[in-house]
Amino acid sequence: MAHPHSVPLDSPHAGLRRDWYLFGGLTFCFAVGFAIYAGIFQNFIREELAVDPRQLGGLESLREVPGLLTAFLAGSLVALAETRLSGFAIAFCALGIAATGLAWGYWPLVAISVFWSIGAHLWFAVSPAIVMALSKGEESGRHLGRMAGIGSSGTLVALAATALLLRWQKAALPGAKVPYTALFVVAGCLMLVAAGACLRISAHGSSTAARARLVFRREYRLYYLLIFLEGCRRQISGTFAPFVLIVVFGTRVETMLSLAFANALLSMLFSPLAGKWIDRRGERAVLTLYYVLLVLVFLGYGLLRSVSLLYALYLADSVLFCLALGITTYLNGIVRPGDLTPSLAMGTTMNHVAAVVVPVTGGILWKTMDNYRLPFWIGIGVALVSLWAARHVPRREGMTGSSSVGPASGHLAREGAGEAHVNAGAEGDRG
């Protein structure tokens, strides 16, 4: 096959390569913006609004409510191609992120957070479908991992720039307050750039099969269970782990940014490897390892008192997140034609049933029993149930490093059969 860069610009090959560039670029910009937001948010709510653990749990639960509606929102917007739906969703998210620093109290913060959460959850649900459509069903795990790596590189850039800015401010303007409002605005603007890039992606990035409005099938029940449990795990790790470091151990914003930077670096390195490993070894083996190690991480949070060891667990937890890609590729291997996007959206809804309940429950338990370890004991139970569920994922037969992941992959490949053959892996590497 001709080298991708020698292909005429008006050929199908060049169009797909252009779409990979656009998707890689928007993934990077969105990650930079969201990392700026995430890197300063918890310190912002503690320093500016004096949010306590109970309020944090309530905020997280309310912010996750739009995730419950993702399947219904995606179904009502079925006439929009995945790329158009994602572009508008990112723009919605960007406006809310930019406005976060304007919150003058707890309830305005909740309102702004719920606003941007609507767009964010649509984007998180639909974006894997765009990757799998662009990959034409070839090595979808590797492509998902590669995009996660690009996102992590954007996170690295964001955290490094934010940390350098805060260090410069501390040296040049001693005693000055952190410019939270300006940083949130910058984050929102970068995400608007991502929205513009998404709207420019061609039909390569959308499935050509008729998309169902709403999907809830018995045959996907194991996926629903895994994604529900992942919602529990995500909230325990993402909400209570950093809050413990900040509130219980007094970790400052500069240290949290450094930890987030290290997390992004590890994710950038391990996400592509995790995707390749899923393609090679199968979801069952990868998810089994994931949950065994997760039990150990939560056990460490509950037992260890050394802040240095807790920092190490915080970093290890980030690496483990990469292995959760296996849940998405498992769905891609069993899904019916036209079911992928609505099934991912339904998975987001299932995920957020847990996301609404876990933060507020954990926050109340922490506050009323004055024990920050309780959310992590719950996490151990979640990880053990997840391990049991992962053992029910069927083994793949005849796996190779370049195999597709199953029936859905074959369908996605057939969707592109009318075009000249494209080596999706090679195009993606250059995208």
Contacts in CASP RR format, 6 or more apart in sequence:
PFRMAT RR
TARGET T0000
AUTHOR 0000-0000-0000
METHOD contacts of the structure
MODEL  1
MAHPHSVPLDSPHAGLRRDWYLFGGLTFCFAVGFAIYAGIFQNFIREELA
VDPRQLGGLESLREVPGLLTAFLAGSLVALAETRLSGFAIAFCALGIAAT
GLAWGYWPLVAISVFWSIGAHLWFAVSPAIVMALSKGEESGRHLGRMAGI
GSSGTLVALAATALLLRWQKAALPGAKVPYTALFVVAGCLMLVAAGACLR
ISAHGSSTAARARLVFRREYRLYYLLIFLEGCRRQISGTFAPFVLIVVFG
TRVETMLSLAFANALLSMLFSPLAGKWIDRRGERAVLTLYYVLLVLVFLG
YGLLRSVSLLYALYLADSVLFCLALGITTYLNGIVRPGDLTPSLAMGTTM
NHVAAVVVPVTGGILWKTMDNYRLPFWIGIGVALVSLWAARHVPRREGMT
GSSSVGPASGHLAREGAGEAHVNAGAEGDRG
1 421 0 8 1.000
1 423 0 8 1.000
2 13 0 8 1.000
4 13 0 8 1.000
4 14 0 8 1.000
4 17 0 8 1.000
4 426 0 8 1.000
4 427 0 8 1.000
4 430 0 8 1.000
5 430 0 8 1.000
7 13 0 8 1.000
7 14 0 8 1.000
7 17 0 8 1.000
8 14 0 8 1.000
9 15 0 8 1.000
11 420 0 8 1.000
12 419 0 8 1.000
12 420 0 8 1.000
12 422 0 8 1.000
13 420 0 8 1.000
13 422 0 8 1.000
13 427 0 8 1.000
15 202 0 8 1.000
15 204 0 8 1.000
16 134 0 8 1.000
16 204 0 8 1.000
16 422 0 8 1.000
16 424 0 8 1.000
16 427 0 8 1.000
17 427 0 8 1.000
17 428 0 8 1.000
17 430 0 8 1.000
17 431 0 8 1.000
18 202 0 8 1.000
19 134 0 8 1.000
19 201 0 8 1.000
19 202 0 8 1.000
19 204 0 8 1.000
19 205 0 8 1.000
20 134 0 8 1.000
20 427 0 8 1.000
20 428 0 8 1.000
20 430 0 8 1.000
20 431 0 8 1.000
21 431 0 8 1.000
22 197 0 8 1.000
22 198 0 8 1.000
22 200 0 8 1.000
22 201 0 8 1.000
23 130 0 8 1.000
23 131 0 8 1.000
23 134 0 8 1.000
23 147 0 8 1.000
23 197 0 8 1.000
23 198 0 8 1.000
23 201 0 8 1.000
23 205 0 8 1.000
23 431 0 8 1.000
24 147 0 8 1.000
24 150 0 8 1.000
24 431 0 8 1.000
25 150 0 8 1.000
25 194 0 8 1.000
25 197 0 8 1.000
26 90 0 8 1.000
26 193 0 8 1.000
26 194 0 8 1.000
26 195 0 8 1.000
26 196 0 8 1.000
26 197 0 8 1.000
26 198 0 8 1.000
27 127 0 8 1.000
27 147 0 8 1.000
27 150 0 8 1.000
27 151 0 8 1.000
27 194 0 8 1.000
28 150 0 8 1.000
28 151 0 8 1.000
28 153 0 8 1.000
28 154 0 8 1.000
28 157 0 8 1.000
29 190 0 8 1.000
29 191 0 8 1.000
29 193 0 8 1.000
29 194 0 8 1.000
29 197 0 8 1.000
30 90 0 8 1.000
30 123 0 8 1.000
30 151 0 8 1.000
30 190 0 8 1.000
30 191 0 8 1.000
30 194 0 8 1.000
31 150 0 8 1.000
31 151 0 8 1.000
31 152 0 8 1.000
31 153 0 8 1.000
31 154 0 8 1.000
31 155 0 8 1.000
31 158 0 8 1.000
32 154 0 8 1.000
32 155 0 8 1.000
32 157 0 8 1.000
32 158 0 8 1.000
32 187 0 8 1.000
32 190 0 8 1.000
33 97 0 8 1.000
33 158 0 8 1.000
33 186 0 8 1.000
33 187 0 8 1.000
33 188 0 8 1.000
33 190 0 8 1.000
33 191 0 8 1.000
34 97 0 8 1.000
34 120 0 8 1.000
34 155 0 8 1.000
34 187 0 8 1.000
34 191 0 8 1.000
35 154 0 8 1.000
35 155 0 8 1.000
35 158 0 8 1.000
35 159 0 8 1.000
35 260 0 8 1.000
35 264 0 8 1.000
36 158 0 8 1.000
36 162 0 8 1.000
36 183 0 8 1.000
36 184 0 8 1.000
36 186 0 8 1.000
36 187 0 8 1.000
36 190 0 8 1.000
37 97 0 8 1.000
37 100 0 8 1.000
37 184 0 8 1.000
37 187 0 8 1.000
37 188 0 8 1.000
38 260 0 8 1.000
39 159 0 8 1.000
39 162 0 8 1.000
39 256 0 8 1.000
39 257 0 8 1.000
39 260 0 8 1.000
40 162 0 8 1.000
40 178 0 8 1.000
40 180 0 8 1.000
40 183 0 8 1.000
40 184 0 8 1.000
40 253 0 8 1.000
40 257 0 8 1.000
41 100 0 8 1.000
42 242 0 8 1.000
42 243 0 8 1.000
42 246 0 8 1.000
42 256 0 8 1.000
43 178 0 8 1.000
43 246 0 8 1.000
43 252 0 8 1.000
43 253 0 8 1.000
43 256 0 8 1.000
44 100 0 8 1.000
44 101 0 8 1.000
44 178 0 8 1.000
44 180 0 8 1.000
45 51 0 8 1.000
45 56 0 8 1.000
45 59 0 8 1.000
45 109 0 8 1.000
46 246 0 8 1.000
46 247 0 8 1.000
47 178 0 8 1.000
47 253 0 8 1.000
48 180 0 8 1.000
49 103 0 8 1.000
49 105 0 8 1.000
49 106 0 8 1.000
49 109 0 8 1.000
51 59 0 8 1.000
51 106 0 8 1.000
51 109 0 8 1.000
52 367 0 8 1.000
53 243 0 8 1.000
53 247 0 8 1.000
53 363 0 8 1.000
53 366 0 8 1.000
53 367 0 8 1.000
53 372 0 8 1.000
54 363 0 8 1.000
54 364 0 8 1.000
54 366 0 8 1.000
54 367 0 8 1.000
55 106 0 8 1.000
56 239 0 8 1.000
56 243 0 8 1.000
56 359 0 8 1.000
56 363 0 8 1.000
57 239 0 8 1.000
57 359 0 8 1.000
57 360 0 8 1.000
57 362 0 8 1.000
57 363 0 8 1.000
57 364 0 8 1.000
58 359 0 8 1.000
58 360 0 8 1.000
58 363 0 8 1.000
59 106 0 8 1.000
59 109 0 8 1.000
59 110 0 8 1.000
59 113 0 8 1.000
59 359 0 8 1.000
60 235 0 8 1.000
60 239 0 8 1.000
60 355 0 8 1.000
60 359 0 8 1.000
60 360 0 8 1.000
61 355 0 8 1.000
61 356 0 8 1.000
61 357 0 8 1.000
61 358 0 8 1.000
61 359 0 8 1.000
61 360 0 8 1.000
62 110 0 8 1.000
62 113 0 8 1.000
62 114 0 8 1.000
62 356 0 8 1.000
63 110 0 8 1.000
63 113 0 8 1.000
63 114 0 8 1.000
63 117 0 8 1.000
64 117 0 8 1.000
64 235 0 8 1.000
64 352 0 8 1.000
64 355 0 8 1.000
64 356 0 8 1.000
64 359 0 8 1.000
65 114 0 8 1.000
65 117 0 8 1.000
65 352 0 8 1.000
65 356 0 8 1.000
66 73 0 8 1.000
66 114 0 8 1.000
66 117 0 8 1.000
66 118 0 8 1.000
66 119 0 8 1.000
66 120 0 8 1.000
66 121 0 8 1.000
66 352 0 8 1.000
67 117 0 8 1.000
67 121 0 8 1.000
67 348 0 8 1.000
67 349 0 8 1.000
67 351 0 8 1.000
67 352 0 8 1.000
67 355 0 8 1.000
68 349 0 8 1.000
68 352 0 8 1.000
68 353 0 8 1.000
68 356 0 8 1.000
69 118 0 8 1.000
69 349 0 8 1.000
70 121 0 8 1.000
70 122 0 8 1.000
70 125 0 8 1.000
70 345 0 8 1.000
70 346 0 8 1.000
70 347 0 8 1.000
70 348 0 8 1.000
70 349 0 8 1.000
70 352 0 8 1.000
71 214 0 8 1.000
71 215 0 8 1.000
71 216 0 8 1.000
71 342 0 8 1.000
71 345 0 8 1.000
71 346 0 8 1.000
71 347 0 8 1.000
71 348 0 8 1.000
71 349 0 8 1.000
72 214 0 8 1.000
72 349 0 8 1.000
73 118 0 8 1.000
73 122 0 8 1.000
73 345 0 8 1.000
74 85 0 8 1.000
74 122 0 8 1.000
74 125 0 8 1.000
74 126 0 8 1.000
74 341 0 8 1.000
74 342 0 8 1.000
74 345 0 8 1.000
75 212 0 8 1.000
75 213 0 8 1.000
75 214 0 8 1.000
75 342 0 8 1.000
75 345 0 8 1.000
76 213 0 8 1.000
77 85 0 8 1.000
78 211 0 8 1.000
78 212 0 8 1.000
78 213 0 8 1.000
78 342 0 8 1.000
80 88 0 8 1.000
81 203 0 8 1.000
81 205 0 8 1.000
81 206 0 8 1.000
82 126 0 8 1.000
82 129 0 8 1.000
82 130 0 8 1.000
82 133 0 8 1.000
82 205 0 8 1.000
82 206 0 8 1.000
82 207 0 8 1.000
82 341 0 8 1.000
83 130 0 8 1.000
83 198 0 8 1.000
83 199 0 8 1.000
83 201 0 8 1.000
83 202 0 8 1.000
83 205 0 8 1.000
83 206 0 8 1.000
84 199 0 8 1.000
85 122 0 8 1.000
85 126 0 8 1.000
86 122 0 8 1.000
86 123 0 8 1.000
86 126 0 8 1.000
86 127 0 8 1.000
86 130 0 8 1.000
86 198 0 8 1.000
87 123 0 8 1.000
87 194 0 8 1.000
87 195 0 8 1.000
87 196 0 8 1.000
87 198 0 8 1.000
87 199 0 8 1.000
88 195 0 8 1.000
88 199 0 8 1.000
89 118 0 8 1.000
89 119 0 8 1.000
89 120 0 8 1.000
89 122 0 8 1.000
89 123 0 8 1.000
89 126 0 8 1.000
90 119 0 8 1.000
90 123 0 8 1.000
90 191 0 8 1.000
90 192 0 8 1.000
90 194 0 8 1.000
90 195 0 8 1.000
90 196 0 8 1.000
90 198 0 8 1.000
91 191 0 8 1.000
91 192 0 8 1.000
91 195 0 8 1.000
91 196 0 8 1.000
92 115 0 8 1.000
92 116 0 8 1.000
92 118 0 8 1.000
92 119 0 8 1.000
92 122 0 8 1.000
93 116 0 8 1.000
93 117 0 8 1.000
93 118 0 8 1.000
93 119 0 8 1.000
93 120 0 8 1.000
93 123 0 8 1.000
93 191 0 8 1.000
94 116 0 8 1.000
94 188 0 8 1.000
94 189 0 8 1.000
94 190 0 8 1.000
94 191 0 8 1.000
94 192 0 8 1.000
94 194 0 8 1.000
94 195 0 8 1.000
95 115 0 8 1.000
95 116 0 8 1.000
95 188 0 8 1.000
96 112 0 8 1.000
96 115 0 8 1.000
96 116 0 8 1.000
96 188 0 8 1.000
97 116 0 8 1.000
97 184 0 8 1.000
97 187 0 8 1.000
97 188 0 8 1.000
97 191 0 8 1.000
98 184 0 8 1.000
98 185 0 8 1.000
98 187 0 8 1.000
98 188 0 8 1.000
98 189 0 8 1.000
99 112 0 8 1.000
99 115 0 8 1.000
99 116 0 8 1.000
99 184 0 8 1.000
100 109 0 8 1.000
100 112 0 8 1.000
100 113 0 8 1.000
100 116 0 8 1.000
100 184 0 8 1.000
101 180 0 8 1.000
101 181 0 8 1.000
101 184 0 8 1.000
101 185 0 8 1.000
102 108 0 8 1.000
102 112 0 8 1.000
102 181 0 8 1.000
103 109 0 8 1.000
103 112 0 8 1.000
121 348 0 8 1.000
121 352 0 8 1.000
122 345 0 8 1.000
124 348 0 8 1.000
125 341 0 8 1.000
125 344 0 8 1.000
125 345 0 8 1.000
125 347 0 8 1.000
125 348 0 8 1.000
126 341 0 8 1.000
126 344 0 8 1.000
126 345 0 8 1.000
128 144 0 8 1.000
128 328 0 8 1.000
128 344 0 8 1.000
129 207 0 8 1.000
129 340 0 8 1.000
129 341 0 8 1.000
129 344 0 8 1.000
130 201 0 8 1.000
130 205 0 8 1.000
130 206 0 8 1.000
131 140 0 8 1.000
131 143 0 8 1.000
131 144 0 8 1.000
131 147 0 8 1.000
132 140 0 8 1.000
132 143 0 8 1.000
132 144 0 8 1.000
132 332 0 8 1.000
132 340 0 8 1.000
132 408 0 8 1.000
132 409 0 8 1.000
132 412 0 8 1.000
133 204 0 8 1.000
133 205 0 8 1.000
133 206 0 8 1.000
133 207 0 8 1.000
133 412 0 8 1.000
133 415 0 8 1.000
134 143 0 8 1.000
134 204 0 8 1.000
134 205 0 8 1.000
134 424 0 8 1.000
134 428 0 8 1.000
135 143 0 8 1.000
135 412 0 8 1.000
135 424 0 8 1.000
135 425 0 8 1.000
136 412 0 8 1.000
136 413 0 8 1.000
136 415 0 8 1.000
136 416 0 8 1.000
136 422 0 8 1.000
136 424 0 8 1.000
137 332 0 8 1.000
137 404 0 8 1.000
137 405 0 8 1.000
137 408 0 8 1.000
137 409 0 8 1.000
137 410 0 8 1.000
137 412 0 8 1.000
137 413 0 8 1.000
137 424 0 8 1.000
138 402 0 8 1.000
138 404 0 8 1.000
138 409 0 8 1.000
138 413 0 8 1.000
138 424 0 8 1.000
138 425 0 8 1.000
139 276 0 8 1.000
139 279 0 8 1.000
139 401 0 8 1.000
139 402 0 8 1.000
139 403 0 8 1.000
139 404 0 8 1.000
139 424 0 8 1.000
139 425 0 8 1.000
140 279 0 8 1.000
140 329 0 8 1.000
140 332 0 8 1.000
140 404 0 8 1.000
140 405 0 8 1.000
140 409 0 8 1.000
141 275 0 8 1.000
141 276 0 8 1.000
141 278 0 8 1.000
141 279 0 8 1.000
141 325 0 8 1.000
141 326 0 8 1.000
141 329 0 8 1.000
141 405 0 8 1.000
142 272 0 8 1.000
142 275 0 8 1.000
142 276 0 8 1.000
142 279 0 8 1.000
142 425 0 8 1.000
143 424 0 8 1.000
143 425 0 8 1.000
143 428 0 8 1.000
144 275 0 8 1.000
144 325 0 8 1.000
144 328 0 8 1.000
144 329 0 8 1.000
145 271 0 8 1.000
145 272 0 8 1.000
145 274 0 8 1.000
145 275 0 8 1.000
145 322 0 8 1.000
145 325 0 8 1.000
146 271 0 8 1.000
146 272 0 8 1.000
146 275 0 8 1.000
146 428 0 8 1.000
146 429 0 8 1.000
148 267 0 8 1.000
148 271 0 8 1.000
148 272 0 8 1.000
148 274 0 8 1.000
148 322 0 8 1.000
148 325 0 8 1.000
149 267 0 8 1.000
149 268 0 8 1.000
149 271 0 8 1.000
149 272 0 8 1.000
151 268 0 8 1.000
152 264 0 8 1.000
152 265 0 8 1.000
152 267 0 8 1.000
152 268 0 8 1.000
152 271 0 8 1.000
153 264 0 8 1.000
153 268 0 8 1.000
154 264 0 8 1.000
155 260 0 8 1.000
155 261 0 8 1.000
155 263 0 8 1.000
155 264 0 8 1.000
155 267 0 8 1.000
155 268 0 8 1.000
156 261 0 8 1.000
156 264 0 8 1.000
156 265 0 8 1.000
156 268 0 8 1.000
158 187 0 8 1.000
159 257 0 8 1.000
159 258 0 8 1.000
159 260 0 8 1.000
159 261 0 8 1.000
159 264 0 8 1.000
160 261 0 8 1.000
162 183 0 8 1.000
162 257 0 8 1.000
163 254 0 8 1.000
163 257 0 8 1.000
163 258 0 8 1.000
163 261 0 8 1.000
165 183 0 8 1.000
166 178 0 8 1.000
166 253 0 8 1.000
166 254 0 8 1.000
166 257 0 8 1.000
167 254 0 8 1.000
169 176 0 8 1.000
169 178 0 8 1.000
169 179 0 8 1.000
170 176 0 8 1.000
178 253 0 8 1.000
207 338 0 8 1.000
207 340 0 8 1.000
207 341 0 8 1.000
207 412 0 8 1.000
207 415 0 8 1.000
208 415 0 8 1.000
208 416 0 8 1.000
209 337 0 8 1.000
209 338 0 8 1.000
209 411 0 8 1.000
209 415 0 8 1.000
210 338 0 8 1.000
211 338 0 8 1.000
211 341 0 8 1.000
211 342 0 8 1.000
212 338 0 8 1.000
212 339 0 8 1.000
212 342 0 8 1.000
213 342 0 8 1.000
214 342 0 8 1.000
214 346 0 8 1.000
215 339 0 8 1.000
215 342 0 8 1.000
215 343 0 8 1.000
215 346 0 8 1.000
216 346 0 8 1.000
217 336 0 8 1.000
217 339 0 8 1.000
217 343 0 8 1.000
219 334 0 8 1.000
220 331 0 8 1.000
220 334 0 8 1.000
220 335 0 8 1.000
220 343 0 8 1.000
220 346 0 8 1.000
222 330 0 8 1.000
222 389 0 8 1.000
222 392 0 8 1.000
222 393 0 8 1.000
223 327 0 8 1.000
223 330 0 8 1.000
223 331 0 8 1.000
223 334 0 8 1.000
223 343 0 8 1.000
223 347 0 8 1.000
224 346 0 8 1.000
224 347 0 8 1.000
224 350 0 8 1.000
225 389 0 8 1.000
226 287 0 8 1.000
226 327 0 8 1.000
226 330 0 8 1.000
226 386 0 8 1.000
226 389 0 8 1.000
226 390 0 8 1.000
226 393 0 8 1.000
227 327 0 8 1.000
227 347 0 8 1.000
227 348 0 8 1.000
227 350 0 8 1.000
227 351 0 8 1.000
228 350 0 8 1.000
228 351 0 8 1.000
228 353 0 8 1.000
228 354 0 8 1.000
229 354 0 8 1.000
229 382 0 8 1.000
229 385 0 8 1.000
229 386 0 8 1.000
229 389 0 8 1.000
230 324 0 8 1.000
230 327 0 8 1.000
230 351 0 8 1.000
230 386 0 8 1.000
231 351 0 8 1.000
231 352 0 8 1.000
231 354 0 8 1.000
231 355 0 8 1.000
231 358 0 8 1.000
232 354 0 8 1.000
232 355 0 8 1.000
232 358 0 8 1.000
232 378 0 8 1.000
232 379 0 8 1.000
232 382 0 8 1.000
233 294 0 8 1.000
233 379 0 8 1.000
233 382 0 8 1.000
233 383 0 8 1.000
233 386 0 8 1.000
234 351 0 8 1.000
234 355 0 8 1.000
235 354 0 8 1.000
235 355 0 8 1.000
235 358 0 8 1.000
235 359 0 8 1.000
236 298 0 8 1.000
236 358 0 8 1.000
236 375 0 8 1.000
236 376 0 8 1.000
236 378 0 8 1.000
236 379 0 8 1.000
236 382 0 8 1.000
237 317 0 8 1.000
237 321 0 8 1.000
239 358 0 8 1.000
239 359 0 8 1.000
240 359 0 8 1.000
240 362 0 8 1.000
240 363 0 8 1.000
240 366 0 8 1.000
240 372 0 8 1.000
240 375 0 8 1.000
240 376 0 8 1.000
241 301 0 8 1.000
241 313 0 8 1.000
241 314 0 8 1.000
241 317 0 8 1.000
242 256 0 8 1.000
242 314 0 8 1.000
244 301 0 8 1.000
244 310 0 8 1.000
244 372 0 8 1.000
245 251 0 8 1.000
245 256 0 8 1.000
245 259 0 8 1.000
245 307 0 8 1.000
245 310 0 8 1.000
245 311 0 8 1.000
245 314 0 8 1.000
246 256 0 8 1.000
247 372 0 8 1.000
248 372 0 8 1.000
249 307 0 8 1.000
249 310 0 8 1.000
251 259 0 8 1.000
251 307 0 8 1.000
259 311 0 8 1.000
259 314 0 8 1.000
259 315 0 8 1.000
262 315 0 8 1.000
262 318 0 8 1.000
263 314 0 8 1.000
263 315 0 8 1.000
263 318 0 8 1.000
264 318 0 8 1.000
266 315 0 8 1.000
266 318 0 8 1.000
266 319 0 8 1.000
267 318 0 8 1.000
267 319 0 8 1.000
267 321 0 8 1.000
267 322 0 8 1.000
270 319 0 8 1.000
270 322 0 8 1.000
271 322 0 8 1.000
271 325 0 8 1.000
273 322 0 8 1.000
274 286 0 8 1.000
274 322 0 8 1.000
274 323 0 8 1.000
274 325 0 8 1.000
275 322 0 8 1.000
275 325 0 8 1.000
275 326 0 8 1.000
275 329 0 8 1.000
276 401 0 8 1.000
277 286 0 8 1.000
278 286 0 8 1.000
278 323 0 8 1.000
278 325 0 8 1.000
278 326 0 8 1.000
278 329 0 8 1.000
279 329 0 8 1.000
279 399 0 8 1.000
279 401 0 8 1.000
279 402 0 8 1.000
279 403 0 8 1.000
279 405 0 8 1.000
280 399 0 8 1.000
280 400 0 8 1.000
280 401 0 8 1.000
281 399 0 8 1.000
282 326 0 8 1.000
282 395 0 8 1.000
282 396 0 8 1.000
282 399 0 8 1.000
283 326 0 8 1.000
283 327 0 8 1.000
283 329 0 8 1.000
283 330 0 8 1.000
283 390 0 8 1.000
283 393 0 8 1.000
283 396 0 8 1.000
284 390 0 8 1.000
284 391 0 8 1.000
284 393 0 8 1.000
284 394 0 8 1.000
284 395 0 8 1.000
284 396 0 8 1.000
286 323 0 8 1.000
286 326 0 8 1.000
287 323 0 8 1.000
287 326 0 8 1.000
287 327 0 8 1.000
287 330 0 8 1.000
287 386 0 8 1.000
287 390 0 8 1.000
287 393 0 8 1.000
288 387 0 8 1.000
288 390 0 8 1.000
288 391 0 8 1.000
289 323 0 8 1.000
290 320 0 8 1.000
290 323 0 8 1.000
290 324 0 8 1.000
290 390 0 8 1.000
291 383 0 8 1.000
291 384 0 8 1.000
291 386 0 8 1.000
291 387 0 8 1.000
291 390 0 8 1.000
292 387 0 8 1.000
293 316 0 8 1.000
293 320 0 8 1.000
294 317 0 8 1.000
294 320 0 8 1.000
294 383 0 8 1.000
294 386 0 8 1.000
295 380 0 8 1.000
295 383 0 8 1.000
295 384 0 8 1.000
295 387 0 8 1.000
297 313 0 8 1.000
297 316 0 8 1.000
297 317 0 8 1.000
297 320 0 8 1.000
298 376 0 8 1.000
298 377 0 8 1.000
298 379 0 8 1.000
298 380 0 8 1.000
298 383 0 8 1.000
299 376 0 8 1.000
299 380 0 8 1.000
300 309 0 8 1.000
300 310 0 8 1.000
300 313 0 8 1.000
300 376 0 8 1.000
301 310 0 8 1.000
301 313 0 8 1.000
301 373 0 8 1.000
301 376 0 8 1.000
302 373 0 8 1.000
302 376 0 8 1.000
302 377 0 8 1.000
304 310 0 8 1.000
304 313 0 8 1.000
328 344 0 8 1.000
329 405 0 8 1.000
330 393 0 8 1.000
331 340 0 8 1.000
331 343 0 8 1.000
331 344 0 8 1.000
331 408 0 8 1.000
332 340 0 8 1.000
332 405 0 8 1.000
332 406 0 8 1.000
332 408 0 8 1.000
332 409 0 8 1.000
333 405 0 8 1.000
333 406 0 8 1.000
333 407 0 8 1.000
333 408 0 8 1.000
333 409 0 8 1.000
334 406 0 8 1.000
334 407 0 8 1.000
334 408 0 8 1.000
335 343 0 8 1.000
335 407 0 8 1.000
335 408 0 8 1.000
336 407 0 8 1.000
336 408 0 8 1.000
337 408 0 8 1.000
337 411 0 8 1.000
340 408 0 8 1.000
358 375 0 8 1.000
358 378 0 8 1.000
361 378 0 8 1.000
362 374 0 8 1.000
362 375 0 8 1.000
362 378 0 8 1.000
363 375 0 8 1.000
365 371 0 8 1.000
365 374 0 8 1.000
365 375 0 8 1.000
366 372 0 8 1.000
366 374 0 8 1.000
366 375 0 8 1.000
396 403 0 8 1.000
396 405 0 8 1.000
396 406 0 8 1.000
404 410 0 8 1.000
404 413 0 8 1.000
END
